[in-house]
């Protein structure tokens, strides 16, 4: 039984087909600034390196830092 915490940053883009495409990155740095994330996202859009089912990345849709705490209440006995 343990308490654990994880943090990710989820970068969500708009695509040419009108859908969204998300990239999740583990363990973002603590002092992450919106401007630097937006600059990185714009660089990904401009480089056109991602091929999604709904077309090329066309814009920034959302940026979220997600912090999750898990309280594991039961660990089964090891066999």
N, C-alpha and C positions, 0 to 999 in steps of 0.2 A: 504494500500500500504506500502510495506516494503522491505528493502534489508536484505537478510539473507545469511549466509555462513555456509557450512558444510564441514567437512573433514573426509575422511575415508582412511584406508589402505587396499589395495586389494592384497591378497596373492594368487598367481596362481601356481598350481602344475601340473606336468605331471602325467599321470596315466598309468597303465599297458596296457591298451587298446589303447594307442597312442593318447589319447585326453587330454583335460585340465580340471581342477577342481579349482574353485576360492572360496575363503572365504573373505568376506568383513567385516571389523571391524570398527565401528564408533568411532570417537573422539580419534585417536591415540595420544600418548604423543608427545609433541613438539620436544623433543630431541631424537627421535627415530633413532637408529643407524643400518645400514645394518647388521652388524655382529650379533646383538642380535635378529633381525628378522629372519635371516637365521638359527640361533641356534634353535629358537622356531619352525620354519618350519621343520627342520630336526628331531626335537623331535616328531612332529606330524606324519611325515613319518615313523619313527622308531616304534612308538606306534601302527600303523596300526589300528586306531580307526575309520577311515572314510571308508564307503562302498559306492563307487560311481558306477553309471551305467557302467562305462568303467574300473572298477577294482581298485586295490589298488593305493595309491599315491606312485610314484616312484622317484620323483625328484622335485627340485625347478625350476619353469619356469620363474616367474617374481614377482617383488615386486613394487607396485606403491602407493604413497601417492597422493590422489586425493582431491583437494580443489575446491569446487563448490560455486559460488556466484549466487544467484537468486534475480532478481529485479522484485518483484510482482507489476505490473503496474495497476492492477484493482482488486478490491474486490467487488463482487456482494452485493447488499443490502441484509440485513438480513430480513427474512420474519417474 
